[in-house]
Amino acid sequence: MIKQITTLCAACLLAFSACVPARLLDESKAKLSTCETELASIKQSAQENDTQLKELKEQNEKFQTMLTALRRDTSVNGTTYRNLVSKYDKINVLNEKLQERLAKLVSGEASDNARLSDNLQSTQEQLLKKQDELQALGEQLQRQKAGLDLLRSELEKREARVDELESILKKKDDALADLKKKLSDALVGFENKGLTITQKNGKVYISMDESLLFASGKTNVEAKGVEALRNVAKVLEQNADINVMVEGHTDDVPMKGAGEIKDNWDLSVMRATSVTKILLTSAKIDGERITAAGRGDFFPLDKGKTAEARKKNRRTELILSPKLDELLKVLENN
């Protein structure tokens, strides 16, 4: 429409310019300018109208959507309302039944009420009794817990003492193993030749046959025995924390001597004393570390009555044990 108006105006202008005077032409041009201005205004108004129309369409679509949602919600609410009304009716019916039952209970016999009251009172008394019992049990548990805490503390202390004692004993065992090695090195030429070295029960045992130390029935140590004992003495000198028990042992053949040696007791004691003196004179060893003892024939290695069994039993044993001062201190402190 706007385009047609523009074309018409232009055609009129050309027609007038061709056949009218200049004054009319100017008037026509002025009118044309006015038309163009109005045309521009119309175009702007048309654009604004289009924009408004578009916005109105969008609003209309939103309103349609909202309307659809409202209709759907109205339908749902209606269904919900009807369900609620139905439930309400059921609740009213149930309430009426409950009211009837309550009325029956209220109008029940007095004996039933009394019985219920008695039962309630009895139940309350039982509950109070149970509460007292629970309180007593709680107090007992608290006392037991305190006792357990005390026992746990004592147990931890004892475990610490045991660990300390085990550590000390391990050190002693390690020291004994080292001592046994040193003795084996020092007596390498004598082991299994009438001399054995063993470690057991926290001690090192050096067992020497009679044939290595003494002539039959004698108490003087022979030369090869003196050499072995001197080697032992050097090791003991280097290990001042080792105590020594020298034990003399005989076989079960009775002695009938008329001199200093009257029986096996005398023989075992004198042999132990002879060995002890050689140890003390062969190295710097404190005499307090050594004890000489005779065992006679009361601790045989072999209880047989054969010559071989009696030969095993005729021996002198050096029992080496570590001083237990450190261990005794731990025991005394605890």
ABEGO torsion letter per residue (X at the ends): XAAAAAAAAAAAAAAAAAABBAAAAAAAAAAAAAAAAAAAAAAAAAAAAAAAAAAAAAAAAAAAAAAAAAAAAAAAAAAAAAAAAAAAAAAAAAAAAAAAAAAAAAABBAAAAAAAAAAAAAAAAAAAAAAAAAAAAAAAAAAAAAAAAAAAAAAAAAAAAAAAAAAAAAAAAAAAAAAAAAAAAAAAAABGBGBBBBBBGGBBBBBBBAAAABBBGBABBBAAAAAAAAAAAAAAAABAABBBBBBBBBBABBBBBABABABAAAAAAAAAAAAAAAAAAABBBBAAABBBBBAEAABBABABABAAAAAAABBBBBBBBBBAAAAAAAAAAX
